[in-house]
Amino acid sequence: MYSVFIDNILLPVTPEKITWTYKGQNDTVNLINMEEINRIKVPGLMEFSFNAELPGGMRPYARYETSFKEPFVYIYELEEILNKHKSVMFCIKREGLPYKRAWFTTKKQVTIESLTVNEAANEGLDIILSIRLKEYKIKKSTKVSAFGEIDNMVRESDKVIPKVYIVKKGDNLWNICRKELNDGAKYDEIAKLNGIANPSTIFPGQVIKFE
């Protein structure tokens, strides 16, 4: 089963297809002797694009974190992210895969580049939302080479994730995952990794592993 989140927004229907685009920026230059050589540059930012169905009524295949939400609520929430010019976490959780494959999660800090609302009368109240996301990185430092390009001194905005965490008084697994992994929804995954049968029962001094 796939679950797709943009920030803390669970898409009610998992997109049928998500396209990942890796953009290279390599080019060629001509030397004084007219010899052509390759010039390798830092890769461009990754992009994600997909269509998301927003049901206008209860559907047996749709999922919600609490209760049914109208399509316009999702559109408003995503517009808020777009208008505030902020980056958010894009998360694809894969669980219950066939052939006993291990479940895993893909996470990227992204910006919303475009939202296209597709509403058709013959679809009733359903809306198809076309979404394009772009990987988000911040520049920590730069170094210009002899060719005038920026060397690979760009780091992702995500902080380095620690390997373990020591539980403190008042902690709970959701808050620990929110603080250390930027995603409270990973609490169930971390509980399974640490052999914790009940995620609500952790104690001070307990060592929580993240990998």
C-alpha positions as CSV (number, residue, x, y, z in Angstrom):
1,M,0.0,0.0,0.0
2,Y,1.3,3.4,-1.0
3,S,0.6,6.6,1.1
4,V,1.6,10.0,-0.4
5,F,2.0,13.1,1.8
6,I,2.7,16.7,0.9
7,D,3.7,18.3,4.2
8,N,1.2,16.8,6.6
9,I,-1.5,16.5,3.9
10,L,-2.3,12.8,3.0
11,L,-3.6,12.6,-0.5
12,P,-6.9,10.7,-0.4
13,V,-6.2,8.6,-3.5
14,T,-2.7,7.4,-4.2
15,P,-1.5,8.7,-7.7
16,E,-1.4,6.0,-10.3
17,K,1.9,7.3,-11.5
18,I,4.6,9.6,-10.1
19,T,7.3,10.8,-12.5
20,W,10.7,11.6,-11.1
21,T,13.0,13.7,-13.3
22,Y,16.7,14.0,-12.8
23,K,18.1,17.0,-14.6
24,G,21.8,17.0,-15.6
25,Q,23.5,20.3,-16.3
26,N,26.7,19.0,-18.1
27,D,27.8,20.7,-21.3
28,T,30.8,21.0,-23.6
29,V,33.4,23.7,-24.2
30,N,35.9,24.4,-27.0
31,L,39.5,25.0,-26.0
32,I,41.8,27.4,-27.8
33,N,43.0,24.6,-30.1
34,M,39.3,24.0,-30.9
35,E,39.3,20.7,-29.1
36,E,35.9,20.0,-27.6
37,I,35.8,18.7,-24.0
38,N,33.1,17.7,-21.5
39,R,32.4,19.9,-18.5
40,I,30.7,18.1,-15.6
41,K,28.6,20.3,-13.4
42,V,26.6,19.8,-10.3
43,P,23.3,17.9,-11.1
44,G,20.1,20.0,-11.4
45,L,17.3,19.7,-8.9
46,M,15.0,16.7,-9.0
47,E,11.4,17.2,-10.0
48,F,8.3,15.2,-9.3
49,S,5.0,15.4,-11.3
50,F,1.8,13.5,-10.9
51,N,-2.0,13.7,-11.0
52,A,-4.0,13.4,-7.7
53,E,-7.7,12.6,-7.6
54,L,-9.7,14.6,-5.0
55,P,-13.0,12.8,-4.7
56,G,-16.1,14.9,-4.3
57,G,-17.8,12.3,-2.2
58,M,-17.1,9.2,-0.1
59,R,-15.3,6.5,-2.1
60,P,-14.3,3.0,-0.9
61,Y,-10.8,3.4,-2.2
62,A,-10.1,6.9,-0.7
63,R,-8.3,7.3,2.7
64,Y,-8.4,10.2,5.1
65,E,-6.5,10.9,8.3
66,T,-9.6,11.7,10.3
67,S,-12.8,12.2,8.2
68,F,-13.8,13.1,4.6
69,K,-12.5,16.4,3.3
70,E,-14.0,18.3,0.3
71,P,-11.6,18.8,-2.7
72,F,-11.5,22.6,-2.2
73,V,-10.0,22.0,1.3
74,Y,-7.0,20.2,-0.2
75,I,-6.7,22.9,-2.9
76,Y,-6.8,25.7,-0.2
77,E,-4.1,23.9,1.9
78,L,-1.8,23.5,-1.1
79,E,-2.4,27.1,-2.2
80,E,-1.4,28.2,1.2
81,I,2.0,26.4,0.9
82,L,2.5,27.8,-2.6
83,N,1.6,31.4,-1.6
84,K,3.8,31.3,1.5
85,H,6.9,30.5,-0.6
86,K,7.9,27.7,1.8
87,S,9.4,24.3,1.4
88,V,7.7,21.2,2.7
89,M,8.4,17.5,3.0
90,F,7.2,15.2,0.2
91,C,6.8,11.6,1.4
92,I,6.0,8.4,-0.3
93,K,5.4,5.5,2.2
94,R,5.3,2.0,0.8
95,E,3.9,-0.7,3.1
96,G,2.4,-4.2,2.7
97,L,4.3,-4.8,-0.6
98,P,3.8,-8.1,-2.4
99,Y,6.2,-11.0,-2.4
100,K,7.3,-10.0,1.2
101,R,9.3,-7.1,-0.1
102,A,10.6,-4.8,2.6
103,W,8.6,-1.6,3.0
104,F,10.4,1.7,2.6
105,T,9.9,5.5,2.5
106,T,11.1,8.2,0.1
107,K,11.4,11.7,1.5
108,K,12.4,14.9,-0.2
109,Q,12.2,18.5,0.9
110,V,10.4,20.2,-2.0
111,T,8.7,23.4,-3.2
112,I,5.4,23.4,-5.0
113,E,6.1,24.7,-8.5
114,S,2.6,24.4,-10.0
115,L,-0.9,23.3,-9.3
116,T,-3.4,22.8,-12.1
117,V,-7.1,22.1,-11.2
118,N,-9.0,19.9,-13.7
119,E,-12.7,19.9,-13.1
120,A,-15.1,18.4,-15.6
121,A,-18.9,18.1,-15.5
122,N,-18.9,14.5,-16.5
123,E,-16.8,13.7,-13.5
124,G,-19.4,14.9,-11.1
125,L,-17.8,16.6,-8.1
126,D,-14.4,14.9,-8.4
127,I,-11.4,17.0,-9.2
128,I,-8.0,16.0,-10.7
129,L,-5.2,18.1,-9.5
130,S,-1.9,18.1,-11.5
131,I,1.0,18.8,-9.3
132,R,4.7,19.6,-10.0
133,L,7.2,19.6,-7.2
134,K,10.9,20.6,-7.2
135,E,13.6,19.4,-4.8
136,Y,14.6,22.2,-2.4
137,K,18.2,22.9,-1.4
138,I,19.8,25.9,0.2
139,K,23.3,27.2,-0.6
140,K,25.7,27.0,2.3
141,S,28.8,28.1,0.5
142,T,30.1,28.3,-3.1
143,K,33.4,28.0,-4.8
144,V,33.9,29.2,-8.4
145,S,36.1,27.1,-10.6
146,A,38.3,28.3,-13.5
147,F,35.4,27.7,-15.8
148,G,33.2,30.0,-13.8
149,E,30.9,27.2,-12.6
150,I,29.9,26.7,-9.0
151,D,31.5,23.6,-7.5
152,N,29.6,21.0,-5.6
153,M,29.3,22.9,-2.3
154,V,25.5,22.8,-2.0
155,R,23.9,20.9,0.8
156,E,20.4,19.8,1.3
157,S,18.4,21.8,3.9
158,D,17.7,18.7,5.8
159,K,19.7,18.4,9.0
160,V,21.9,15.3,9.5
161,I,19.7,12.5,11.0
162,P,21.3,10.9,14.1
163,K,21.7,7.2,14.3
164,V,20.2,6.9,17.8
165,Y,18.2,8.9,20.3
166,I,18.0,8.6,24.1
167,V,14.5,8.9,25.3
168,K,13.9,11.7,27.8
169,K,11.1,12.2,30.4
170,G,7.9,13.4,28.6
171,D,9.0,12.1,25.2
172,N,6.7,10.2,22.9
173,L,7.6,8.4,19.7
174,W,5.6,10.7,17.4
175,N,7.4,13.8,18.8
176,I,10.8,12.2,18.6
177,C,10.3,11.3,14.9
178,R,8.9,14.8,14.2
179,K,12.0,16.4,15.9
180,E,14.7,14.1,14.6
181,L,13.3,12.9,11.3
182,N,11.1,15.9,10.4
183,D,8.2,13.4,10.1
184,G,6.1,12.3,13.0
185,A,4.2,9.8,10.8
186,K,7.4,7.6,10.8
187,Y,6.7,6.6,14.4
188,D,5.2,3.3,13.4
189,E,8.2,2.5,11.1
190,I,10.7,3.4,13.9
191,A,8.7,1.3,16.4
192,K,9.0,-1.8,14.2
193,L,12.7,-1.1,13.7
194,N,13.2,-1.1,17.5
195,G,10.9,-4.0,18.2
196,I,8.5,-1.8,20.1
197,A,5.1,-3.5,20.2
198,N,3.2,-0.5,21.5
199,P,4.5,2.9,20.2
200,S,2.9,4.6,23.2
201,T,5.1,2.7,25.7
202,I,8.6,4.1,25.7
203,F,10.6,5.0,28.8
204,P,13.4,7.5,29.8
205,G,16.8,6.2,29.0
206,Q,15.6,3.9,26.2
207,V,17.8,3.9,23.1
208,I,15.8,4.5,19.8
209,K,17.6,3.5,16.6
210,F,16.8,5.3,13.3
211,E,18.6,2.9,11.0
